[in-house]
Amino acid sequence: MQKPAVLPKKRKRDIQVPVYIEKDEDGFYVVECPILEGCYSQGRTVDEALRNIREVIELVAEEKRNREVLASYHPRELSLHTITL
């Protein structure tokens, strides 16, 4: 008897969002997603900070306003620059 084919789970569409990472005075990496309200996290390494912000984004994306922002966010180009004052 042949096993039934297992259908892949429906995958969410891939959405790319900008995040900023800055190393603070204590050595932690603080990360923010500027297009979503209340979307901050941190980590001891960049990888940990990115894992943490991904979890936060998934949580705040459940809020209606943030779902609307994500649905309408389609940048053609994104650039980050720093200047010295």
HTML snippet that shows the backbone in 3Dmol.js (N, CA, C, O; Angstrom):
<script src="https://3Dmol.org/build/3Dmol-min.js"></script>
<div id="view" style="width:600px;height:400px;position:relative"></div>
<script>
const pdb = `
ATOM      1  N   MET A   1       0.843  -1.175   0.000  1.00  0.00           N
ATOM      2  CA  MET A   1       0.000   0.000   0.000  1.00  0.00           C
ATOM      3  C   MET A   1       0.888   1.237   0.000  1.00  0.00           C
ATOM      4  O   MET A   1       1.834   1.346   0.780  1.00  0.00           O
ATOM      5  N   GLN A   2       0.566   2.152  -0.880  1.00  0.00           N
ATOM      6  CA  GLN A   2       1.371   3.368  -1.032  1.00  0.00           C
ATOM      7  C   GLN A   2       0.891   4.437  -0.053  1.00  0.00           C
ATOM      8  O   GLN A   2      -0.311   4.631   0.128  1.00  0.00           O
ATOM      9  N   LYS A   3       1.851   5.134   0.581  1.00  0.00           N
ATOM     10  CA  LYS A   3       1.507   6.223   1.496  1.00  0.00           C
ATOM     11  C   LYS A   3       0.916   7.379   0.707  1.00  0.00           C
ATOM     12  O   LYS A   3       1.341   7.645  -0.417  1.00  0.00           O
ATOM     13  N   PRO A   4      -0.068   8.073   1.288  1.00  0.00           N
ATOM     14  CA  PRO A   4      -0.595   9.252   0.596  1.00  0.00           C
ATOM     15  C   PRO A   4       0.463  10.353   0.563  1.00  0.00           C
ATOM     16  O   PRO A   4       1.279  10.483   1.475  1.00  0.00           O
ATOM     17  N   ALA A   5       0.427  11.126  -0.490  1.00  0.00           N
ATOM     18  CA  ALA A   5       1.380  12.233  -0.618  1.00  0.00           C
ATOM     19  C   ALA A   5       1.113  13.264   0.467  1.00  0.00           C
ATOM     20  O   ALA A   5      -0.038  13.581   0.764  1.00  0.00           O
ATOM     21  N   VAL A   6       2.161  13.773   1.043  1.00  0.00           N
ATOM     22  CA  VAL A   6       2.036  14.812   2.060  1.00  0.00           C
ATOM     23  C   VAL A   6       2.143  16.152   1.354  1.00  0.00           C
ATOM     24  O   VAL A   6       3.149  16.443   0.707  1.00  0.00           O
ATOM     25  N   LEU A   7       1.117  16.956   1.479  1.00  0.00           N
ATOM     26  CA  LEU A   7       1.121  18.266   0.847  1.00  0.00           C
ATOM     27  C   LEU A   7       1.895  19.247   1.704  1.00  0.00           C
ATOM     28  O   LEU A   7       1.772  19.228   2.929  1.00  0.00           O
ATOM     29  N   PRO A   8       2.683  20.095   1.089  1.00  0.00           N
ATOM     30  CA  PRO A   8       3.414  21.097   1.883  1.00  0.00           C
ATOM     31  C   PRO A   8       2.441  22.081   2.507  1.00  0.00           C
ATOM     32  O   PRO A   8       1.389  22.387   1.946  1.00  0.00           O
ATOM     33  N   LYS A   9       2.816  22.565   3.678  1.00  0.00           N
ATOM     34  CA  LYS A   9       1.991  23.576   4.328  1.00  0.00           C
ATOM     35  C   LYS A   9       1.981  24.825   3.475  1.00  0.00           C
ATOM     36  O   LYS A   9       2.965  25.148   2.810  1.00  0.00           O
ATOM     37  N   LYS A  10       0.862  25.523   3.499  1.00  0.00           N
ATOM     38  CA  LYS A  10       0.784  26.771   2.750  1.00  0.00           C
ATOM     39  C   LYS A  10       1.786  27.745   3.351  1.00  0.00           C
ATOM     40  O   LYS A  10       1.772  27.998   4.555  1.00  0.00           O
ATOM     41  N   ARG A  11       2.640  28.281   2.520  1.00  0.00           N
ATOM     42  CA  ARG A  11       3.689  29.166   2.989  1.00  0.00           C
ATOM     43  C   ARG A  11       3.250  30.614   2.839  1.00  0.00           C
ATOM     44  O   ARG A  11       2.670  31.010   1.828  1.00  0.00           O
ATOM     45  N   LYS A  12       3.542  31.388   3.870  1.00  0.00           N
ATOM     46  CA  LYS A  12       3.286  32.817   3.782  1.00  0.00           C
ATOM     47  C   LYS A  12       4.197  33.392   2.716  1.00  0.00           C
ATOM     48  O   LYS A  12       5.283  32.869   2.465  1.00  0.00           O
ATOM     49  N   ARG A  13       3.755  34.462   2.097  1.00  0.00           N
ATOM     50  CA  ARG A  13       4.645  35.084   1.121  1.00  0.00           C
ATOM     51  C   ARG A  13       5.798  35.738   1.862  1.00  0.00           C
ATOM     52  O   ARG A  13       5.641  36.233   2.978  1.00  0.00           O
ATOM     53  N   ASP A  14       6.932  35.731   1.235  1.00  0.00           N
ATOM     54  CA  ASP A  14       8.115  36.325   1.844  1.00  0.00           C
ATOM     55  C   ASP A  14       7.991  37.841   1.810  1.00  0.00           C
ATOM     56  O   ASP A  14       7.771  38.435   0.755  1.00  0.00           O
ATOM     57  N   ILE A  15       8.132  38.444   2.954  1.00  0.00           N
ATOM     58  CA  ILE A  15       8.073  39.896   3.069  1.00  0.00           C
ATOM     59  C   ILE A  15       9.401  40.357   3.634  1.00  0.00           C
ATOM     60  O   ILE A  15       9.837  39.875   4.680  1.00  0.00           O
ATOM     61  N   GLN A  16      10.038  41.274   2.956  1.00  0.00           N
ATOM     62  CA  GLN A  16      11.284  41.825   3.457  1.00  0.00           C
ATOM     63  C   GLN A  16      10.992  43.149   4.148  1.00  0.00           C
ATOM     64  O   GLN A  16      10.284  44.001   3.611  1.00  0.00           O
ATOM     65  N   VAL A  17      11.544  43.309   5.343  1.00  0.00           N
ATOM     66  CA  VAL A  17      11.366  44.550   6.086  1.00  0.00           C
ATOM     67  C   VAL A  17      12.741  45.061   6.514  1.00  0.00           C
ATOM     68  O   VAL A  17      13.655  44.272   6.753  1.00  0.00           O
ATOM     69  N   PRO A  18      12.881  46.374   6.609  1.00  0.00           N
ATOM     70  CA  PRO A  18      14.169  46.918   7.039  1.00  0.00           C
ATOM     71  C   PRO A  18      14.344  46.794   8.551  1.00  0.00           C
ATOM     72  O   PRO A  18      13.382  46.902   9.312  1.00  0.00           O
ATOM     73  N   VAL A  19      15.568  46.568   8.966  1.00  0.00           N
ATOM     74  CA  VAL A  19      15.911  46.615  10.389  1.00  0.00           C
ATOM     75  C   VAL A  19      17.219  47.377  10.522  1.00  0.00           C
ATOM     76  O   VAL A  19      18.086  47.326   9.649  1.00  0.00           O
ATOM     77  N   TYR A  20      17.335  48.078  11.628  1.00  0.00           N
ATOM     78  CA  TYR A  20      18.567  48.795  11.957  1.00  0.00           C
ATOM     79  C   TYR A  20      19.198  48.081  13.136  1.00  0.00           C
ATOM     80  O   TYR A  20      18.507  47.668  14.067  1.00  0.00           O
ATOM     81  N   ILE A  21      20.502  47.941  13.092  1.00  0.00           N
ATOM     82  CA  ILE A  21      21.231  47.324  14.199  1.00  0.00           C
ATOM     83  C   ILE A  21      22.312  48.296  14.649  1.00  0.00           C
ATOM     84  O   ILE A  21      23.055  48.853  13.841  1.00  0.00           O
ATOM     85  N   GLU A  22      22.376  48.480  15.954  1.00  0.00           N
ATOM     86  CA  GLU A  22      23.389  49.369  16.524  1.00  0.00           C
ATOM     87  C   GLU A  22      23.957  48.705  17.776  1.00  0.00           C
ATOM     88  O   GLU A  22      23.210  48.172  18.597  1.00  0.00           O
ATOM     89  N   LYS A  23      25.249  48.738  17.914  1.00  0.00           N
ATOM     90  CA  LYS A  23      25.884  48.182  19.108  1.00  0.00           C
ATOM     91  C   LYS A  23      25.869  49.250  20.190  1.00  0.00           C
ATOM     92  O   LYS A  23      26.342  50.367  19.978  1.00  0.00           O
ATOM     93  N   ASP A  24      25.317  48.898  21.363  1.00  0.00           N
ATOM     94  CA  ASP A  24      25.220  49.892  22.438  1.00  0.00           C
ATOM     95  C   ASP A  24      26.473  49.908  23.300  1.00  0.00           C
ATOM     96  O   ASP A  24      27.402  49.131  23.076  1.00  0.00           O
ATOM     97  N   GLU A  25      26.492  50.792  24.282  1.00  0.00           N
ATOM     98  CA  GLU A  25      27.675  50.974  25.125  1.00  0.00           C
ATOM     99  C   GLU A  25      27.977  49.758  25.997  1.00  0.00           C
ATOM    100  O   GLU A  25      29.094  49.618  26.495  1.00  0.00           O
ATOM    101  N   ASP A  26      26.985  48.871  26.187  1.00  0.00           N
ATOM    102  CA  ASP A  26      27.194  47.659  26.974  1.00  0.00           C
ATOM    103  C   ASP A  26      27.613  46.468  26.117  1.00  0.00           C
ATOM    104  O   ASP A  26      27.817  45.369  26.632  1.00  0.00           O
ATOM    105  N   GLY A  27      27.743  46.689  24.800  1.00  0.00           N
ATOM    106  CA  GLY A  27      28.162  45.615  23.908  1.00  0.00           C
ATOM    107  C   GLY A  27      27.033  44.800  23.312  1.00  0.00           C
ATOM    108  O   GLY A  27      27.284  43.862  22.555  1.00  0.00           O
ATOM    109  N   PHE A  28      25.774  45.142  23.643  1.00  0.00           N
ATOM    110  CA  PHE A  28      24.627  44.439  23.069  1.00  0.00           C
ATOM    111  C   PHE A  28      24.273  45.057  21.718  1.00  0.00           C
ATOM    112  O   PHE A  28      24.501  46.243  21.479  1.00  0.00           O
ATOM    113  N   TYR A  29      23.717  44.234  20.851  1.00  0.00           N
ATOM    114  CA  TYR A  29      23.235  44.718  19.562  1.00  0.00           C
ATOM    115  C   TYR A  29      21.742  45.008  19.696  1.00  0.00           C
ATOM    116  O   TYR A  29      20.944  44.111  19.971  1.00  0.00           O
ATOM    117  N   VAL A  30      21.382  46.265  19.500  1.00  0.00           N
ATOM    118  CA  VAL A  30      19.992  46.703  19.599  1.00  0.00           C
ATOM    119  C   VAL A  30      19.462  46.785  18.177  1.00  0.00           C
ATOM    120  O   VAL A  30      20.082  47.401  17.310  1.00  0.00           O
ATOM    121  N   VAL A  31      18.327  46.170  17.943  1.00  0.00           N
ATOM    122  CA  VAL A  31      17.768  46.103  16.593  1.00  0.00           C
ATOM    123  C   VAL A  31      16.337  46.639  16.597  1.00  0.00           C
ATOM    124  O   VAL A  31      15.569  46.407  17.531  1.00  0.00           O
ATOM    125  N   GLU A  32      16.002  47.356  15.535  1.00  0.00           N
ATOM    126  CA  GLU A  32      14.690  47.990  15.409  1.00  0.00           C
ATOM    127  C   GLU A  32      14.168  47.784  13.999  1.00  0.00           C
ATOM    128  O   GLU A  32      14.929  47.841  13.033  1.00  0.00           O
ATOM    129  N   CYS A  33      12.876  47.545  13.883  1.00  0.00           N
ATOM    130  CA  CYS A  33      12.207  47.550  12.582  1.00  0.00           C
ATOM    131  C   CYS A  33      11.424  48.864  12.523  1.00  0.00           C
ATOM    132  O   CYS A  33      10.370  48.976  13.148  1.00  0.00           O
ATOM    133  N   PRO A  34      11.921  49.858  11.783  1.00  0.00           N
ATOM    134  CA  PRO A  34      11.348  51.206  11.853  1.00  0.00           C
ATOM    135  C   PRO A  34       9.951  51.362  11.242  1.00  0.00           C
ATOM    136  O   PRO A  34       9.277  52.359  11.502  1.00  0.00           O
ATOM    137  N   ILE A  35       9.514  50.406  10.445  1.00  0.00           N
ATOM    138  CA  ILE A  35       8.189  50.568   9.824  1.00  0.00           C
ATOM    139  C   ILE A  35       7.066  50.022  10.697  1.00  0.00           C
ATOM    140  O   ILE A  35       5.893  50.250  10.401  1.00  0.00           O
ATOM    141  N   LEU A  36       7.402  49.306  11.763  1.00  0.00           N
ATOM    142  CA  LEU A  36       6.387  48.716  12.639  1.00  0.00           C
ATOM    143  C   LEU A  36       6.469  49.334  14.028  1.00  0.00           C
ATOM    144  O   LEU A  36       7.556  49.478  14.590  1.00  0.00           O
ATOM    145  N   GLU A  37       5.324  49.696  14.574  1.00  0.00           N
ATOM    146  CA  GLU A  37       5.290  50.303  15.907  1.00  0.00           C
ATOM    147  C   GLU A  37       5.705  49.297  16.978  1.00  0.00           C
ATOM    148  O   GLU A  37       5.278  48.143  16.965  1.00  0.00           O
ATOM    149  N   GLY A  38       6.540  49.755  17.899  1.00  0.00           N
ATOM    150  CA  GLY A  38       6.926  48.935  19.046  1.00  0.00           C
ATOM    151  C   GLY A  38       7.766  47.732  18.694  1.00  0.00           C
ATOM    152  O   GLY A  38       7.682  46.705  19.368  1.00  0.00           O
ATOM    153  N   CYS A  39       8.564  47.829  17.668  1.00  0.00           N
ATOM    154  CA  CYS A  39       9.301  46.677  17.170  1.00  0.00           C
ATOM    155  C   CYS A  39      10.791  46.840  17.443  1.00  0.00           C
ATOM    156  O   CYS A  39      11.538  47.327  16.595  1.00  0.00           O
ATOM    157  N   TYR A  40      11.216  46.429  18.637  1.00  0.00           N
ATOM    158  CA  TYR A  40      12.601  46.536  19.087  1.00  0.00           C
ATOM    159  C   TYR A  40      13.021  45.221  19.720  1.00  0.00           C
ATOM    160  O   TYR A  40      12.186  44.475  20.231  1.00  0.00           O
ATOM    161  N   SER A  41      14.302  44.942  19.685  1.00  0.00           N
ATOM    162  CA  SER A  41      14.836  43.800  20.415  1.00  0.00           C
ATOM    163  C   SER A  41      16.336  43.998  20.569  1.00  0.00           C
ATOM    164  O   SER A  41      16.873  45.045  20.206  1.00  0.00           O
ATOM    165  N   GLN A  42      17.011  42.986  21.110  1.00  0.00           N
ATOM    166  CA  GLN A  42      18.449  43.063  21.289  1.00  0.00           C
ATOM    167  C   GLN A  42      19.017  41.662  21.358  1.00  0.00           C
ATOM    168  O   GLN A  42      18.277  40.683  21.448  1.00  0.00           O
ATOM    169  N   GLY A  43      20.335  41.573  21.316  1.00  0.00           N
ATOM    170  CA  GLY A  43      21.016  40.290  21.456  1.00  0.00           C
ATOM    171  C   GLY A  43      22.485  40.506  21.728  1.00  0.00           C
ATOM    172  O   GLY A  43      23.022  41.588  21.489  1.00  0.00           O
ATOM    173  N   ARG A  44      23.130  39.477  22.228  1.00  0.00           N
ATOM    174  CA  ARG A  44      24.567  39.562  22.503  1.00  0.00           C
ATOM    175  C   ARG A  44      25.381  39.532  21.208  1.00  0.00           C
ATOM    176  O   ARG A  44      26.499  40.045  21.161  1.00  0.00           O
ATOM    177  N   THR A  45      24.815  38.928  20.158  1.00  0.00           N
ATOM    178  CA  THR A  45      25.458  38.888  18.841  1.00  0.00           C
ATOM    179  C   THR A  45      24.470  39.419  17.814  1.00  0.00           C
ATOM    180  O   THR A  45      23.277  39.539  18.095  1.00  0.00           O
ATOM    181  N   VAL A  46      24.966  39.737  16.623  1.00  0.00           N
ATOM    182  CA  VAL A  46      24.076  40.187  15.547  1.00  0.00           C
ATOM    183  C   VAL A  46      23.082  39.079  15.207  1.00  0.00           C
ATOM    184  O   VAL A  46      21.895  39.349  15.023  1.00  0.00           O
ATOM    185  N   ASP A  47      23.555  37.840  15.121  1.00  0.00           N
ATOM    186  CA  ASP A  47      22.657  36.724  14.793  1.00  0.00           C
ATOM    187  C   ASP A  47      21.552  36.574  15.830  1.00  0.00           C
ATOM    188  O   ASP A  47      20.391  36.366  15.478  1.00  0.00           O
ATOM    189  N   GLU A  48      21.912  36.681  17.112  1.00  0.00           N
ATOM    190  CA  GLU A  48      20.906  36.572  18.166  1.00  0.00           C
ATOM    191  C   GLU A  48      19.915  37.729  18.080  1.00  0.00           C
ATOM    192  O   GLU A  48      18.711  37.529  18.241  1.00  0.00           O
ATOM    193  N   ALA A  49      20.411  38.927  17.828  1.00  0.00           N
ATOM    194  CA  ALA A  49      19.524  40.089  17.704  1.00  0.00           C
ATOM    195  C   ALA A  49      18.560  39.910  16.533  1.00  0.00           C
ATOM    196  O   ALA A  49      17.384  40.255  16.645  1.00  0.00           O
ATOM    197  N   LEU A  50      19.043  39.376  15.416  1.00  0.00           N
ATOM    198  CA  LEU A  50      18.168  39.158  14.256  1.00  0.00           C
ATOM    199  C   LEU A  50      17.134  38.068  14.523  1.00  0.00           C
ATOM    200  O   LEU A  50      15.987  38.193  14.095  1.00  0.00           O
ATOM    201  N   ARG A  51      17.520  37.008  15.219  1.00  0.00           N
ATOM    202  CA  ARG A  51      16.537  35.974  15.594  1.00  0.00           C
ATOM    203  C   ARG A  51      15.467  36.587  16.498  1.00  0.00           C
ATOM    204  O   ARG A  51      14.277  36.318  16.334  1.00  0.00           O
ATOM    205  N   ASN A  52      15.900  37.408  17.449  1.00  0.00           N
ATOM    206  CA  ASN A  52      14.958  38.011  18.388  1.00  0.00           C
ATOM    207  C   ASN A  52      14.007  38.980  17.695  1.00  0.00           C
ATOM    208  O   ASN A  52      12.813  38.988  17.994  1.00  0.00           O
ATOM    209  N   ILE A  53      14.515  39.798  16.772  1.00  0.00           N
ATOM    210  CA  ILE A  53      13.639  40.768  16.111  1.00  0.00           C
ATOM    211  C   ILE A  53      12.654  40.046  15.199  1.00  0.00           C
ATOM    212  O   ILE A  53      11.523  40.501  15.029  1.00  0.00           O
ATOM    213  N   ARG A  54      13.064  38.937  14.616  1.00  0.00           N
ATOM    214  CA  ARG A  54      12.142  38.161  13.779  1.00  0.00           C
ATOM    215  C   ARG A  54      10.930  37.712  14.606  1.00  0.00           C
ATOM    216  O   ARG A  54       9.795  37.779  14.136  1.00  0.00           O
ATOM    217  N   GLU A  55      11.179  37.256  15.832  1.00  0.00           N
ATOM    218  CA  GLU A  55      10.080  36.850  16.727  1.00  0.00           C
ATOM    219  C   GLU A  55       9.186  38.035  17.055  1.00  0.00           C
ATOM    220  O   GLU A  55       7.961  37.910  17.049  1.00  0.00           O
ATOM    221  N   VAL A  56       9.791  39.190  17.345  1.00  0.00           N
ATOM    222  CA  VAL A  56       9.014  40.388  17.672  1.00  0.00           C
ATOM    223  C   VAL A  56       8.177  40.812  16.469  1.00  0.00           C
ATOM    224  O   VAL A  56       7.005  41.159  16.619  1.00  0.00           O
ATOM    225  N   ILE A  57       8.771  40.784  15.283  1.00  0.00           N
ATOM    226  CA  ILE A  57       8.027  41.164  14.073  1.00  0.00           C
ATOM    227  C   ILE A  57       6.819  40.252  13.886  1.00  0.00           C
ATOM    228  O   ILE A  57       5.729  40.726  13.567  1.00  0.00           O
ATOM    229  N   GLU A  58       7.006  38.950  14.081  1.00  0.00           N
ATOM    230  CA  GLU A  58       5.886  38.016  13.948  1.00  0.00           C
ATOM    231  C   GLU A  58       4.779  38.327  14.954  1.00  0.00           C
ATOM    232  O   GLU A  58       3.597  38.187  14.636  1.00  0.00           O
ATOM    233  N   LEU A  59       5.151  38.745  16.159  1.00  0.00           N
ATOM    234  CA  LEU A  59       4.143  39.084  17.172  1.00  0.00           C
ATOM    235  C   LEU A  59       3.407  40.385  16.842  1.00  0.00           C
ATOM    236  O   LEU A  59       2.177  40.428  16.869  1.00  0.00           O
ATOM    237  N   VAL A  60       4.157  41.441  16.533  1.00  0.00           N
ATOM    238  CA  VAL A  60       3.502  42.727  16.275  1.00  0.00           C
ATOM    239  C   VAL A  60       2.765  42.730  14.940  1.00  0.00           C
ATOM    240  O   VAL A  60       1.881  43.558  14.724  1.00  0.00           O
ATOM    241  N   ALA A  61       3.122  41.810  14.041  1.00  0.00           N
ATOM    242  CA  ALA A  61       2.446  41.724  12.749  1.00  0.00           C
ATOM    243  C   ALA A  61       0.999  41.244  12.894  1.00  0.00           C
ATOM    244  O   ALA A  61       0.216  41.336  11.949  1.00  0.00           O
ATOM    245  N   GLU A  62       0.650  40.738  14.066  1.00  0.00           N
ATOM    246  CA  GLU A  62      -0.726  40.319  14.314  1.00  0.00           C
ATOM    247  C   GLU A  62      -1.645  41.516  14.552  1.00  0.00           C
ATOM    248  O   GLU A  62      -2.863  41.390  14.432  1.00  0.00           O
ATOM    249  N   GLU A  63      -1.084  42.657  14.885  1.00  0.00           N
ATOM    250  CA  GLU A  63      -1.887  43.854  15.131  1.00  0.00           C
ATOM    251  C   GLU A  63      -2.364  44.424  13.797  1.00  0.00           C
ATOM    252  O   GLU A  63      -1.626  44.435  12.812  1.00  0.00           O
ATOM    253  N   LYS A  64      -3.599  44.893  13.783  1.00  0.00           N
ATOM    254  CA  LYS A  64      -4.222  45.351  12.543  1.00  0.00           C
ATOM    255  C   LYS A  64      -3.399  46.432  11.839  1.00  0.00           C
ATOM    256  O   LYS A  64      -3.151  46.336  10.637  1.00  0.00           O
ATOM    257  N   ARG A  65      -2.986  47.433  12.563  1.00  0.00           N
ATOM    258  CA  ARG A  65      -2.235  48.531  11.936  1.00  0.00           C
ATOM    259  C   ARG A  65      -0.952  48.025  11.298  1.00  0.00           C
ATOM    260  O   ARG A  65      -0.612  48.429  10.187  1.00  0.00           O
ATOM    261  N   ASN A  66      -0.242  47.149  11.985  1.00  0.00           N
ATOM    262  CA  ASN A  66       1.001  46.619  11.442  1.00  0.00           C
ATOM    263  C   ASN A  66       0.763  45.692  10.252  1.00  0.00           C
ATOM    264  O   ASN A  66       1.582  45.654   9.333  1.00  0.00           O
ATOM    265  N   ARG A  67      -0.340  44.945  10.251  1.00  0.00           N
ATOM    266  CA  ARG A  67      -0.687  44.130   9.077  1.00  0.00           C
ATOM    267  C   ARG A  67      -0.899  45.023   7.869  1.00  0.00           C
ATOM    268  O   ARG A  67      -0.480  44.690   6.761  1.00  0.00           O
ATOM    269  N   GLU A  68      -1.552  46.160   8.081  1.00  0.00           N
ATOM    270  CA  GLU A  68      -1.787  47.100   6.986  1.00  0.00           C
ATOM    271  C   GLU A  68      -0.468  47.675   6.469  1.00  0.00           C
ATOM    272  O   GLU A  68      -0.275  47.816   5.261  1.00  0.00           O
ATOM    273  N   VAL A  69       0.435  48.004   7.393  1.00  0.00           N
ATOM    274  CA  VAL A  69       1.744  48.533   6.991  1.00  0.00           C
ATOM    275  C   VAL A  69       2.483  47.492   6.154  1.00  0.00           C
ATOM    276  O   VAL A  69       3.019  47.818   5.094  1.00  0.00           O
ATOM    277  N   LEU A  70       2.517  46.259   6.611  1.00  0.00           N
ATOM    278  CA  LEU A  70       3.220  45.207   5.882  1.00  0.00           C
ATOM    279  C   LEU A  70       2.607  44.964   4.503  1.00  0.00           C
ATOM    280  O   LEU A  70       3.324  44.725   3.531  1.00  0.00           O
ATOM    281  N   ALA A  71       1.286  45.026   4.425  1.00  0.00           N
ATOM    282  CA  ALA A  71       0.618  44.793   3.138  1.00  0.00           C
ATOM    283  C   ALA A  71       0.935  45.891   2.137  1.00  0.00           C
ATOM    284  O   ALA A  71       0.966  45.638   0.933  1.00  0.00           O
ATOM    285  N   SER A  72       1.170  47.098   2.612  1.00  0.00           N
ATOM    286  CA  SER A  72       1.394  48.216   1.703  1.00  0.00           C
ATOM    287  C   SER A  72       2.876  48.576   1.530  1.00  0.00           C
ATOM    288  O   SER A  72       3.201  49.496   0.779  1.00  0.00           O
ATOM    289  N   TYR A  73       3.760  47.872   2.204  1.00  0.00           N
ATOM    290  CA  TYR A  73       5.188  48.202   2.155  1.00  0.00           C
ATOM    291  C   TYR A  73       5.851  47.522   0.957  1.00  0.00           C
ATOM    292  O   TYR A  73       6.022  46.303   0.941  1.00  0.00           O
ATOM    293  N   HIS A  74       6.217  48.315  -0.032  1.00  0.00           N
ATOM    294  CA  HIS A  74       6.869  47.789  -1.235  1.00  0.00           C
ATOM    295  C   HIS A  74       7.943  48.767  -1.713  1.00  0.00           C
ATOM    296  O   HIS A  74       7.772  49.398  -2.756  1.00  0.00           O
ATOM    297  N   PRO A  75       9.038  48.907  -0.980  1.00  0.00           N
ATOM    298  CA  PRO A  75      10.060  49.868  -1.398  1.00  0.00           C
ATOM    299  C   PRO A  75      10.777  49.393  -2.662  1.00  0.00           C
ATOM    300  O   PRO A  75      10.972  48.196  -2.875  1.00  0.00           O
ATOM    301  N   ARG A  76      11.152  50.331  -3.464  1.00  0.00           N
ATOM    302  CA  ARG A  76      11.941  49.988  -4.651  1.00  0.00           C
ATOM    303  C   ARG A  76      13.421  50.003  -4.321  1.00  0.00           C
ATOM    304  O   ARG A  76      14.220  49.294  -4.932  1.00  0.00           O
ATOM    305  N   GLU A  77      13.769  50.818  -3.351  1.00  0.00           N
ATOM    306  CA  GLU A  77      15.169  50.918  -2.960  1.00  0.00           C
ATOM    307  C   GLU A  77      15.221  51.366  -1.513  1.00  0.00           C
ATOM    308  O   GLU A  77      14.376  52.142  -1.068  1.00  0.00           O
ATOM    309  N   LEU A  78      16.195  50.888  -0.787  1.00  0.00           N
ATOM    310  CA  LEU A  78      16.375  51.265   0.606  1.00  0.00           C
ATOM    311  C   LEU A  78      17.854  51.499   0.838  1.00  0.00           C
ATOM    312  O   LEU A  78      18.693  50.699   0.425  1.00  0.00           O
ATOM    313  N   SER A  79      18.163  52.590   1.496  1.00  0.00           N
ATOM    314  CA  SER A  79      19.556  52.930   1.723  1.00  0.00           C
ATOM    315  C   SER A  79      19.704  53.530   3.106  1.00  0.00           C
ATOM    316  O   SER A  79      18.840  54.287   3.548  1.00  0.00           O
ATOM    317  N   LEU A  80      20.776  53.208   3.789  1.00  0.00           N
ATOM    318  CA  LEU A  80      21.068  53.764   5.105  1.00  0.00           C
ATOM    319  C   LEU A  80      22.460  54.385   5.039  1.00  0.00           C
ATOM    320  O   LEU A  80      23.416  53.756   4.587  1.00  0.00           O
ATOM    321  N   HIS A  81      22.553  55.598   5.487  1.00  0.00           N
ATOM    322  CA  HIS A  81      23.822  56.305   5.485  1.00  0.00           C
ATOM    323  C   HIS A  81      24.049  56.929   6.842  1.00  0.00           C
ATOM    324  O   HIS A  81      23.100  57.221   7.569  1.00  0.00           O
ATOM    325  N   THR A  82      25.289  57.131   7.176  1.00  0.00           N
ATOM    326  CA  THR A  82      25.631  57.876   8.383  1.00  0.00           C
ATOM    327  C   THR A  82      26.447  59.080   7.986  1.00  0.00           C
ATOM    328  O   THR A  82      27.177  59.059   6.995  1.00  0.00           O
ATOM    329  N   ILE A  83      26.316  60.133   8.774  1.00  0.00           N
ATOM    330  CA  ILE A  83      27.116  61.323   8.557  1.00  0.00           C
ATOM    331  C   ILE A  83      27.776  61.701   9.874  1.00  0.00           C
ATOM    332  O   ILE A  83      27.263  61.371  10.943  1.00  0.00           O
ATOM    333  N   THR A  84      28.874  62.369   9.806  1.00  0.00           N
ATOM    334  CA  THR A  84      29.569  62.822  10.997  1.00  0.00           C
ATOM    335  C   THR A  84      29.258  64.287  11.200  1.00  0.00           C
ATOM    336  O   THR A  84      29.375  65.092  10.276  1.00  0.00           O
ATOM    337  N   LEU A  85      28.861  64.631  12.413  1.00  0.00           N
ATOM    338  CA  LEU A  85      28.555  66.018  12.749  1.00  0.00           C
ATOM    339  C   LEU A  85      29.671  66.623  13.562  1.00  0.00           C
ATOM    340  O   LEU A  85      29.595  67.792  13.942  1.00  0.00           O
TER     341      LEU A  85
END
`;
const viewer = $3Dmol.createViewer("view");
viewer.addModel(pdb, "pdb");
viewer.setStyle({}, {cartoon: {color: "spectrum"}});
viewer.zoomTo();
viewer.render();
</script>
